[in-house]
């Protein structure tokens, strides 16, 4: 018991706070509960946080999953974990009670049952005012505008983004670091195939960058707050801004060759732009436009996407996506104080223009619908907090 002085000067007795349970979970538990269970999204949080560099990752079709490199205990266990290293499980945004922990860290509370799209402050329609940013970006070009403004105002000195392998002549997404407007615009546009943007962390570190933005799909944007909550300091501290992309799934790169080319004769090197608006939209260099039924693409869905519950990038500072009727505006979900401060400053500087989110109620309704749909695919055997508000089928 602890004695505490109250305002009257008399002594009072109160119970000491409960001692926090020691975190002992290591690679063995991660391998069993996430890597091989279908929950792993390939976000690579465990890879970049491993202080011993014993977790591998292949950014290749059919791969996109971490694996253990040391032979001594085989693929299922880790000698460093046996000695007490827990960095991999501390950084995983699908391990145990990850959603509540990220919520508590960012918002000081967990989401309510009716908050299918996560906790947020504002919903806006936003687009870039600069013509080059608007034209090269996806939908309203907001993500590019945010990164360029933050770089120019010294809020960040680099951004972990996806680039295109081979530059404009390629289409395979790869992790990269953007440190100026030209590099930001080189990475603009949507891919719909996977890029573990976190894997550019070492490149950023080699360049001496200390204040980073992470642009990623929903699974990736939960990494930083989970790390912050679980105290994975060296890797989490440089991530100062978190921009999330609304995402219901991503596809394996093999889809380009096995579906787009073999069935439709569309060469990936001739594709200039892609989008998803109920169908897979594809624009070609020669000006042709094609639509492919999304059902045909399902066979190339990445494994971790089949159980991912987070459509709305619920743990980003700002979540963005091009859904709804206003196709030249970005639906923008402002979640944190930092996210709101950045958007307000950009409006003041005349970098972006905004409209109320309610101008496109269909977009907001669709976001909530897709968020609920995504939550329903979270397995019943996994942490139940993710399914709060979901009515299970009998």
N, C-alpha and C positions, 0 to 999 in steps of 0.2 A: 504494500500500500504506500501511497505517496501523500505527504502532508502539504497542503496548499494554503497560503494565507488569503482570506477573502477581504473584501473592502472594509469590514468592521474591525479587522485585526485579529479576529478569532480564528483558530485553526479548524480546518475541515478535512475530512478524509474522502478521497476519491480513488477509484480503481486506476492502476497504471495501464497505459495503452497496451493492447495485446501485441506480443512480439511477432513481427512479420515472418512468415514461413520462409526458410532459406530456399533459394532457387537452385536446384541440383540437376535439372533436366539437361541432357546432352544429346549428341548426335544419334545415339541409339533410339531414344524416344522420338526424335524428329523423323528418323528413317521409318519407324513403324507407324507413327500417327499421321504423318503428312506426306513424306516423299513417296511412299508406296501405297498409300491409301486412296489416292485420287484427289486429295485436297491440294497438293502442291501446284502452284500456278507458274512456277519457274521464275519468280520475281528476282531471285538471286540475292536476296537480303542476307541469307546465311553465308553465301560465298564471299561477299565483300566484308563481312564482319568477322570472318574467321582469322584470328590472330596468328595461326600457325600455317595458313595457306595449304590446308589439306582437303579442301572441298573444291572439286572441279566443276566445270560447266562448259557445255558445248552449245554455241549459238548457231545450231544447224537444224535443218528440217528433221523432224522426228525426234529431236533431242530436247533442248530447253528445260533441262532438269539438273539439279545438283547431284553430285555423286562423290563418294569418299575416295581419296587418292592413296592412302596408305594401305599396305598389304597385311600388316601384322595381325589385325583383328578382322580382316575382311571388310566387305562393303557396309555391314550393318552396325559396326561399333567403331569407336575412336579411342585411341590410347590417351589422347589429351583430355577427352571427355571423362575417361576413367580417373584421371588425375584432378578433375574438378572444373575443366573448361566448359562453359555453358553458353558461349556467345551465339552459337547457331540457333538455339531455341529461343534465346532472348530477342533475336532479330526477326523471327518468323511471324508474318502477319496472318498465319493460319493455324498457329499452334495454341491449343488450349483456349483461354478466355481472351483472345486477341481483340475482339471488337469492343468489349466493355473497357478494357485497359486503354485502348486508343481514345475512346470517348471520354473517359475520365481525365486523361491527360490534356486533351484539347479543349474540352467544354466544361469540365468539372461535374459532369453527370453522364448517365447512360441514356441512350435514346428511348423514347416512349414507344408504345405499341403502334401508334398511328404515324410514326416517323419512318416510313418505309425507305425514304431516300436519305436517311440520316439527319443529323442536326444541322441547321443552317440559319443565317440571318436574313439574307435577301435573295430574291430571284430576279434577274434582269435580262434584257436582251441587249447585247453589246456588239459593236463592230469597230474595227480600226478605221481611223480617218485617213491615214496615209494610204494612197492608192497602191503603192508597191506592196505594202504589207497586206492590204486587203486582197489584192489580186493573187498573191502567192500563197496566202494562208488558206485554211479550210473554212468554209462558211464565212463568218465575219472576221477571220484573221486575228481573233483576240489573243490567243496564246502567244503568237509571235509578237504582237504589240506589247504584251506584258513583259516578256523577256527582254526585248530591246529597251523599253523604258527603264526596267530595273537595272540593266547593265549600264545605261547612260547616267543613271542617278546613284550609282555605286551601292545599291541595295544588295546586289550579287556581283560576283566577278566571273561567274560561269554557270552554265546550265547543262544538266544531264538530259540529253534528248535522243531521238532516233534520227539517224542519217540514212542515206541510200548508198548501198555498196556500189562503187563504180560511178558515184555522182549521178548526173542526170541521165546517164545511159543505162543505169541499173534500176532494180526495183526492190531488191532484198533489203529489208530494214536492218540496221546495225546500230548499236549504242555509240554515241559520240558526245563530244563536249563542244558547246557553242560559247564563244567569248566576245562576239561582236554581232552587229546586225546582219552582216553578210552570212555568217555561219548559222545564225538563227533562221534566216530565210531559206538556206540550203536544206534545212531539216523540216521545213513547213509542209503541211499537208498530211492527210491520213493514209495509213498503210493497210490496216486490217490484218496484216500478218504481225508476228510478235517481235518485239525488241525489248530485251531486258535492259532498259536504260541505266539501271543501277551499275551495270558492268563497266560503265565509263568512269566509275569513281576513281579507279587507280590512275587513269589518264589525267583526271582533274588534279589528283594529288601530286602527280609528277610535274604538272605545270605550276604547282604552288598555289592553286586556287583554294580559298578558305571559306568563301560564302557562296553556296551553291543553291540553285533552284533544281528541283527534280520534276520533270514532266513525265507522267506515266499513266498507264491504265490503272483502274481502281485498285487492283491487287498491289501495285507498286506504291501507291500513295499511302497505304496503311503502314508501310515499312518504318518510316521515320518516327511517327508517334508511338508505335509499338516499341521501337528501340529506345526512344526517350523515356518511356514509362519503365522499361526494364533495364535502363541504365547501361546501354551499349554506347559509351561516350565517344570514343575516337571516331567512329564512323557516323554517328548520328549528328554530332555537333555542327559539322559543316553544312548540313542541309537546312537552309534558312527559309526556303519557300517551297511549297508543295502545290503543284498544279495537276489536277486530275482530269482524265478524259472519260466521259461517259462511255461505258463499254459493256455490251452484253456477251461478247465472245471475241476471240481472235482466231486466226486460221494458220495452219502450217504452210510454210513457203512452198511445199510441193504442190499446192493447189494451182499455182501458176502453170506448171508444166502438165500436170495430170488432168486438169479440168479446163482451164482457160485456153491452153494451146491445143491439147489433143482433141477436145470436143468442138471448140469454137474457132480455132485457128488464131487466137489472140496471143501474140508474142509479148512477153513481159517487157522486153526492151522497147516496145512500141507504145506502151501504155503511158499516158501523161498525167492522168488523174483518176482516182477512184472515190466512190462514196457509197453509202448504204442508206437508201430511203425506201424501205419496204422491199427493194430488190438491190442486187449488186450492180451499181452503175459504173461503167468503164468508158473512159474517153481515150481515143487513140491519137497518135501524132498526125495522121492524115485527116483528122477531123471527124472520123466515124465515132458513133456513140452506140454502146451495146448495153443491154440489161440481161442479167443472169439471175434466175430464180434462186433465192437464198437456200431453199431446201436442197438444191443440188450441191451446195457448199458444205452442208452439215458434216459430211464424211471427213472433212479436213479440219474440223474443230479440234483445238488442242485439248488434251485430256483434262487439265486443271480448270478449263473454262466450264466444263460440264457440271461442276459443283460450286463454282464461284458465286457467292451470294450478293456481291456488291456491284450493281450496275452504275450507281450514281457517284462513285469515287468519294465515299462519305467521309474520308479522313484527310482530304485535301484542304488547303486554305481557300482555293477557288476551284470549283468543278465546272467543266465546260463541255458542250456538245452541240452538234448541229441537228437537233430533232425538232419536229413541229412544222408549222406552215411557213414561218419566216426563214426561208432558206439562206438568205444573205446576212443573217444575224446569228450570233452565237448565244445559245441559252447558257446563262452564267449563274451558277449557284455560289453565293458568297457565304463561307462558313465560319471563318475566324475573324478576330479583330484585325490581324495582319492583312487578310484578304480584303476586308472592307477599306482599310486605310490605303491600300495600293490602288484599288479601283477608284476611290474618291480623288486621290491625287492625280491619277491619269485623266479623269474627267476635268479636273481643274486646269490641267496643263493642255487640254484640248487634243489629247492623243486618241481618245475614243469617244464615241457617242453612244448614248444609252436610251432605252425605253423601258417602261415597266414590264416585268415578266407577264403580267396579266394581259398584255396586248396579244399574247399567243397562249391562251388557256389550253389549247390542244397539246402544246409542247410540255407544259407542266403536268397535265393529266397523263401524258404518255410516259414521262419520266417516272412518276409514281407507279404506274402500271408495270413498267419494265423492271423497276426496282423490286416490287413485290414478286414478280415472276422469277427474278433471279434468286431472291431469298428462298423461294420454295424448292430450289434444287439443292440447298444445303442439306447434307445427310442428317437423319434423325439421330445417329449415333455420335455425331460431333457436338461441339459445345452448343448448348441450347439457347444461349443469349442471342445468337444470330437470328433465330427463328421467332423471337418475340413479336407478337402481332399477327403471325401466320396461322391460319386455321388449317390443320392437317386433315387430309382426306381420311375418311373412316374406311 
